[in-house]
Structure formats: structure tokens, C-alpha cells
Amino acid sequence: MKMVKNCSNCGLGIPQSDGQISCFKYRTLNKADEDKTSCLFHIETVLEDGVPLLPMQHLLLKEVEIKQRGMIGPLGPN
């Protein structure tokens, strides 16, 4: 079964006190359960020694992944 892509399970999401999630990449506030199926930068939270990586580290991992796929998008040409 595939995991649902939403802001609450994204490594770029930063939980806020009001229950919303702040997106590190896009600097937006979203509902925790907001569907992000079409979000190019959605990345499942990566744990290292049981601790989640920082949002910046998740962003770097995702940018490398996108670049390796040959997708130009927001990263610009090679």
C-alpha cells in the first residue's frame, strides 16, 4: 500500500502550534492532511539514528534526486 502524500508526512514540513504545517521549500502554510500528490518536492521523512533530518537536509536530498532524474523544473538547466 502506497503512503498518502500530505504535508504531515513530508520531510520539508515544519509543524506549527496551530496544527498547520509550514513548507520549508515553498514557504506556505498548509493543513496537515492536505493532499500533495502533485508536489514535486514531497519527500518522506528520513531518520538518522532515530532522529529526523532537518528540513534543509531533506530539501538537498530531494534536489539531488530530481537532478539525477534529469528533470529541469525549478532547479534550472544542468
VEXNULUM-619230 format. One record per residue: x, y, z of N, C-alpha, C in turn. Coordinates in pm, whole numbers, padded with zeros to 5 digits, always signed. Layout:
VEXNULUM-619230
XYZXYZXYZ...
//
This chain:
VEXNULUM-619230
+00084-00119+00000+00000+00000+00000+00088+00125+00000+00058+00216-00089+00137+00337-00102+00096+00440+00003+00196+00510+00058+00169+00613+00158+00107+00735+00089+00009+00793+00157-00055+00914+00107+00044+01029+00120+00055+01108+00014+00143+01225+00020+00065+01342+00078+00105+01384+00196+00048+01506+00253+00155+01577+00333+00124+01695+00377+00224+01779+00444+00272+01721+00577+00187+01644+00644+00227+01593+00775+00331+01482+00766+00346+01416+00651+00448+01312+00639+00560+01351+00542+00578+01480+00523+00683+01532+00435+00800+01584+00519+00920+01550+00479+01039+01596+00549+01062+01746+00540+00990+01813+00450+01003+01957+00436+00902+02032+00522+00810+01957+00585+00706+02019+00666+00753+02050+00807+00721+02167+00853+00755+02210+00989+00624+02235+01064+00591+02149+01161+00464+02164+01235+00459+02298+01309+00341+02360+01304+00318+02487+01372+00226+02463+01492+00224+02555+01586+00145+02540+01708-00005+02533+01680-00051+02588+01569-00194+02587+01536-00236+02462+01459-00145+02366+01443-00178+02242+01375-00149+02242+01226-00116+02359+01172-00081+02366+01030+00065+02325+01011+00104+02306+00885+00240+02269+00851+00299+02379+00763+00415+02427+00798+00487+02525+00718+00580+02450+00622+00570+02481+00494+00654+02415+00394+00788+02488+00384+00896+02417+00411+01030+02475+00406+01066+02520+00265+01024+02446+00163+01058+02478+00024+00978+02598-00028+00846+02589-00014+00759+02690-00075+00718+02803+00018+00754+02794+00147+00721+02897+00246+00570+02923+00250+00493+02814+00253+00348+02825+00262+00300+02755+00389+00180+02789+00433+00116+02721+00545+00006+02633+00487+00006+02506+00525-00091+02411+00472-00152+02332+00585-00270+02275+00557-00332+02183+00652-00247+02057+00655-00235+01995+00771-00151+01876+00787-00192+01764+00694-00322+01751+00668-00371+01642+00584-00394+01683+00438-00344+01799+00399-00363+01848+00262-00294+01756+00161-00368+01718+00059-00317+01626-00043-00205+01693-00122-00091+01627-00127+00025+01679-00200+00073+01578-00304-00020+01504-00363+00012+01404-00464+00091+01464-00579+00061+01588-00615+00127+01650-00729+00249+01734-00690+00288+01734-00563+00402+01814-00519+00534+01746-00559+00610+01810-00643+00737+01758-00692+00839+01738-00580+00829+01820-00475+00930+01818-00369+00890+01737-00246+00775+01669-00250+00736+01587-00135+00840+01478-00114+00885+01462+00010+00983+01359+00045+00945+01302+00182+00938+01170+00189+00909+01107+00317+01019+01143+00416+00982+01161+00541+01079+01197+00644+01184+01088+00659+01310+01129+00652+01424+01038+00664+01478+01048+00807+01496+00933+00870+01550+00928+01006+01695+00884+01002+01776+00945+01086+01915+00904+01103+01936+00883+01252+01967+00761+01292+01980+00725+01433+01852+00758+01511+01737+00740+01445+01609+00763+01509+01566+00908+01515+01645+00997+01459+01615+01140+01461+01590+01189+01317+01481+01263+01293+01455+01311+01157+01562+01411+01112+01596+01403+00985+01687+01503+00928+01618+01639+00932+01696+01745+00926+01642+01881+00922+01575+01905+00787+01478+01998+00779+01413+02027+00651+01513+02065+00541+01619+02138+00575+01720+02175+00475+01787+02050+00418+01815+01953+00503+01877+01828+00458+01782+01751+00366+01654+01749+00401+01555+01684+00315+01549+01754+00178+01553+01886+00180+01548+01961+00054+01668+01928-00033+01785+01923+00025+01906+01888-00051+01895+01748-00111+01845+01652-00033+01827+01516-00084+01731+01514-00202+01622+01586-00189+01521+01588-00296+01575+01658-00421+01649+01766-00405+01707+01836-00520+01804+01746-00595+01884+01669-00523+01977+01575-00586+01898+01469-00663+01793+01417-00601+01710+01315-00666+01649+01368-00795+01597+01489-00790+01534+01549-00908+01639+01573-01017+01754+01622-00978+01860+01648-01075+01907+01517-01141+01917+01410-01063+01959+01281-01117+01858+01226-01216+01732+01259-01198+01629+01215-01292+01634+01294-01422+01708+01402-01423+01718+01485-01542+01604+01584-01557+01531+01604-01449+01422+01700-01453+01480+01838-01431+01444+01930-01516+01500+02065-01504+01420+02145-01403+01291+02162-01425+01200+02230-01333+01260+02351-01266+01237+02366-01135+01280+02486-01063+01430+02491-01035+01502+02387-01068+01646+02387-01043+01725+02453-01154+01661+02473-01269+01730+02533-01382+01804+02428-01465+01858+02466-01577+01929+02371-01664+02055+02319-01597+02103+02202-01644+02225+02143-01588+02333+02244-01592
//
